[in-house]
Amino acid sequence: MNFKNGLLKNGSGLGSGSTLGNGKNGVIRDGSGLGSGRALGNVKNGVIRDGSSTGSGRALGSAKNGAIYNGSSLGAGKKIGSVSDILKKVKGLDNVDDATAVALYHFLVKEIF
């Protein structure tokens, strides 16, 4: 998998493969073009939510200092994983903040929370 220009794809090289979804302005969508598709969730201030616009919806978890937490506020709750594990699986996600990387993986690849 790879992430380039806001699109998460299932190919092995950057920019290759079919599009799984996209992330723009903190909102994760299932469309093949940047900003298109159904909103699956969002990220604001390190907290990942299931709402359709930035900052809305139920808090699912957060990412802080390279760790993934299942609490409803930044860094709260139990540590359930590491951001580096996701970065190893998806090329190019190291160019976005930790919470966005976790949200893209959670909503488009495999549920974490």
C-alpha positions in Angstrom: 0.0 0.0 0.0 1.0 3.6 -0.6 -0.1 7.2 0.0 0.6 10.0 -2.4 -1.1 13.3 -3.1 -3.8 12.6 -0.5 -4.8 9.2 -2.1 -4.3 5.8 -0.4 -3.7 3.1 -3.0 -3.1 -0.7 -2.8 -0.1 -0.8 -5.2 3.5 -1.4 -4.1 5.0 1.7 -5.6 4.2 5.3 -4.7 1.1 6.4 -6.7 0.4 2.9 -8.2 -2.6 0.6 -7.7 -6.3 1.2 -7.3 -7.5 3.9 -4.9 -8.8 2.8 -1.5 -9.8 6.3 -0.4 -8.5 9.7 0.3 -7.8 12.3 3.0 -8.3 16.0 2.5 -8.6 18.8 5.1 -8.8 16.2 8.0 -11.7 14.2 6.5 -11.2 10.6 5.3 -13.4 9.6 2.4 -13.9 6.4 0.3 -13.8 8.1 -3.1 -11.1 7.6 -5.8 -10.5 11.3 -6.2 -9.1 13.8 -3.7 -12.1 15.2 -1.7 -14.6 12.9 -3.3 -16.7 10.0 -1.9 -18.6 9.3 1.3 -17.0 10.7 4.5 -16.0 7.9 6.8 -14.3 9.9 9.6 -12.1 12.8 10.5 -9.1 14.0 12.5 -8.8 17.2 14.5 -6.1 18.0 17.1 -4.8 14.4 17.1 -8.2 12.9 17.9 -9.8 10.5 15.4 -13.6 10.7 15.1 -16.4 9.0 13.1 -18.2 12.1 12.0 -18.4 13.4 8.4 -16.9 16.9 9.1 -13.7 17.9 10.9 -14.3 17.8 14.7 -17.7 16.2 14.5 -18.8 12.7 15.6 -17.9 10.2 18.4 -14.2 10.2 19.4 -12.7 6.8 18.6 -9.1 7.3 19.7 -6.0 9.4 19.2 -2.3 9.3 18.3 0.3 11.1 20.4 4.1 10.8 20.5 4.1 7.8 18.1 1.5 5.8 20.2 -2.1 5.0 19.4 -4.6 5.3 22.2 -8.3 4.2 22.5 -9.4 7.1 24.7 -11.7 10.0 23.7 -9.2 12.8 24.1 -5.6 13.2 23.0 -3.3 10.7 24.7 -6.1 9.4 27.0 -7.1 5.7 27.4 -5.1 2.6 26.9 -2.1 2.4 24.5 -3.2 -0.1 21.8 -0.5 0.2 19.2 2.3 2.1 17.6 2.2 4.5 14.7 5.5 3.1 13.4 3.7 -0.2 12.7 1.3 1.5 10.3 4.2 3.5 8.7 5.9 0.2 7.9 2.8 -1.1 6.1 2.0 2.0 4.0 4.7 3.8 2.0 4.4 7.6 2.0 2.3 8.0 5.2 5.4 9.4 7.0 4.6 12.7 5.2 1.4 13.2 7.3 0.9 13.7 11.0 0.5 10.6 13.2 -3.3 10.9 13.8 -4.0 11.3 10.0 -1.9 8.2 9.3 -3.8 6.2 11.9 -7.2 7.5 10.7 -6.4 6.6 7.0 -5.4 3.1 8.0 -8.3 2.7 10.4 -11.1 3.8 8.0 -9.6 2.5 4.7 -7.6 -0.6 5.5 -8.3 -2.3 8.8 -10.2 -1.1 11.9 -8.0 -0.3 14.9 -10.6 1.0 17.4 
